[in-house]
Amino acid sequence: MELIHYLIIGAVVLGSSCVQGSVGFGLGMITAPVLVLLEPNLLPAALLLLATLTSFTAFIRERADVDWKLVGWGALGRLPGIVIGTTAVVLLPDQGLSLLLAVTVLAGVGFSLVGWSPAASNRNMFFASSVSGVFGTSTSIGGPPIALVLRSLDPSSMRSTMSAYFTIGSILSLTGLTIGGEVRSEHLIAAATLLPFMLAGLWLSNLVIRRANKTVLYRVAVGASILGAILVIGEVAASLLTP
């Protein structure tokens, strides 16, 4: 990774981790488009490694209110999605994966804005997790379907259940990608070198939560996600039109 790319990606990871710790999403939806534009070879494994550590950190902090039954059904539902997602990473060309990621980001923004809240039932968790498994494994962005289903829980249970689910789910997705030969040493090295930025962002989020306006942070995260997706779509279109 070039130094300038490393610094840019590190800054984005720091900022998106801070947003993630403050409003509950941001790491994948903001960082993934930047990786597509600068270092697409690092996706999805490197970002999934960072996401696993982020979820585990949140789980350790808020593990008391986990709904383990929902987590279990979610882990079961994620398995078929992982198979489809891993197959997509192995078979789709880079342009196809980039376009899939951009569409996933825009769909994620749509999920975050919708007012509908399905019941947090075992069945809904299973099917939402299957969708999350497909997109979380292929693009590293699998949060929106799960957040939609768990939205009806009380805030503490929602945060703790999501963090437990995504810790387990990300590990399962990484296992599938490893079997598919899509986790390599370059991903491990990139995740390790970006880890300090992620930890700094999570630490900063503790200060931001107390002082910043969450509505403003939410709008910044949504705007940055949309901008990143549009840039990725533009990059794919330009590459297709270039002879």
SVG drawing of the C-alpha trace seen along z (x, -y; Angstrom):
<svg xmlns="http://www.w3.org/2000/svg" viewBox="-43 -19 47 43">
<polyline fill="none" stroke="black" stroke-width="0.4" points="0.0,0.0 1.4,-3.4 2.0,-5.8 -0.4,-8.4 -3.1,-5.7 -2.3,-4.4 -2.7,-7.8 -5.9,-8.6 -7.5,-5.2 -6.2,-5.5 -7.9,-8.9 -11.1,-7.6 -11.0,-4.5 -10.4,-6.9 -13.3,-9.1 -15.7,-6.3 -14.8,-4.4 -15.6,-7.5 -19.0,-7.7 -19.6,-4.0 -19.0,-4.3 -21.2,-7.4 -24.3,-6.5 -23.9,-2.7 -22.9,-2.6 -20.3,-4.0 -17.1,-1.9 -18.2,0.3 -20.4,-2.1 -17.9,-5.0 -14.6,-3.1 -15.5,-0.4 -16.1,-2.9 -12.7,-4.5 -11.0,-1.1 -12.7,-0.4 -11.2,-3.6 -7.7,-3.3 -6.9,0.3 -9.7,2.6 -7.5,5.7 -8.0,5.2 -11.8,5.9 -13.7,7.5 -11.3,9.3 -9.3,6.5 -12.4,4.4 -14.1,7.5 -11.2,8.1 -11.5,4.5 -15.3,4.9 -14.9,8.0 -12.7,6.2 -15.1,3.2 -18.0,5.5 -16.1,7.5 -15.1,4.3 -18.7,3.2 -19.8,6.6 -17.3,6.6 -18.7,3.2 -22.4,4.0 -22.7,7.8 -25.2,7.9 -28.4,7.5 -27.7,9.9 -30.6,11.8 -28.7,15.0 -31.7,16.8 -31.9,14.1 -28.1,14.3 -28.3,18.1 -31.0,17.8 -29.0,15.1 -25.8,17.2 -27.8,20.0 -29.3,17.8 -26.0,16.2 -24.5,19.5 -26.3,19.7 -25.6,16.1 -21.9,16.6 -21.9,19.3 -23.4,16.9 -21.3,14.0 -18.0,16.0 -19.0,17.3 -19.6,13.7 -16.1,12.7 -14.5,15.6 -16.4,15.4 -17.3,11.7 -14.9,9.4 -13.5,6.4 -16.0,4.1 -18.9,6.3 -17.9,6.4 -17.4,2.6 -20.8,2.0 -22.3,4.5 -20.6,2.6 -22.0,-0.8 -25.5,0.6 -25.2,2.2 -24.1,-1.2 -27.1,-2.9 -29.5,-0.2 -28.0,-0.5 -28.7,-4.2 -32.3,-3.3 -32.7,-0.8 -31.4,-3.4 -34.0,-5.9 -37.0,-3.7 -39.5,-4.0 -40.8,-0.4 -39.8,1.9 -40.5,5.6 -40.8,7.7 -37.6,9.0 -38.7,12.6 -36.5,15.7 -37.9,16.0 -37.2,12.4 -33.7,12.6 -33.0,15.7 -34.0,14.2 -32.4,10.8 -29.2,12.6 -29.2,14.5 -29.3,11.2 -26.7,9.8 -24.5,12.8 -24.5,12.3 -23.6,8.6 -21.5,8.7 -19.3,11.4 -19.0,10.0 -18.8,6.3 -18.1,6.2 -21.4,4.2 -24.0,6.4 -25.4,4.2 -28.6,2.6 -30.9,5.7 -30.0,6.7 -30.4,3.2 -33.9,3.0 -35.0,6.2 -33.5,5.4 -34.8,1.8 -37.9,2.8 -35.7,3.9 -34.9,1.6 -31.7,-0.4 -29.4,1.5 -30.6,4.9 -30.3,3.8 -26.7,2.6 -25.5,5.6 -27.4,8.2 -26.0,6.5 -22.5,6.5 -22.7,10.2 -24.2,11.1 -21.7,9.2 -18.7,10.6 -19.9,14.1 -21.2,13.3 -17.9,11.6 -15.9,14.6 -18.2,16.9 -17.8,14.7 -14.0,14.6 -14.0,18.4 -16.0,18.7 -13.7,16.3 -10.6,18.2 -12.0,21.5 -12.6,19.6 -8.9,18.4 -9.9,14.8 -8.1,14.1 -4.4,13.5 -1.4,12.1 -1.9,8.7 -5.3,8.5 -3.9,9.4 -1.1,6.9 -3.4,4.1 -5.9,4.7 -3.0,4.7 -1.6,1.5 -5.0,-0.2 -5.9,1.1 -4.4,-2.0 -6.6,-4.3 -9.7,-2.2 -8.9,-2.2 -8.2,-5.9 -11.6,-6.5 -13.4,-4.4 -11.7,-6.2 -12.7,-9.6 -16.3,-8.4 -16.5,-8.4 -15.8,-12.2 -18.0,-12.8 -21.0,-11.0 -21.0,-13.5 -20.5,-16.7 -21.6,-16.2 -25.1,-16.4 -26.0,-12.8 -28.4,-14.0 -25.6,-15.9 -23.3,-12.9 -25.9,-10.7 -26.4,-13.1 -22.6,-13.3 -22.4,-9.5 -25.3,-9.1 -23.9,-11.9 -20.4,-10.4 -21.8,-7.0 -23.8,-8.3 -20.9,-10.3 -18.6,-7.3 -21.1,-5.1 -21.6,-7.7 -17.8,-8.0 -17.5,-4.2 -20.3,-4.0 -18.6,-6.8 -15.3,-5.0 -16.9,-1.8 -18.7,-3.6 -15.5,-5.4 -13.6,-2.1 -16.3,-0.5 -16.4,-3.4 -12.6,-3.6 -11.5,-1.5"/>
</svg>
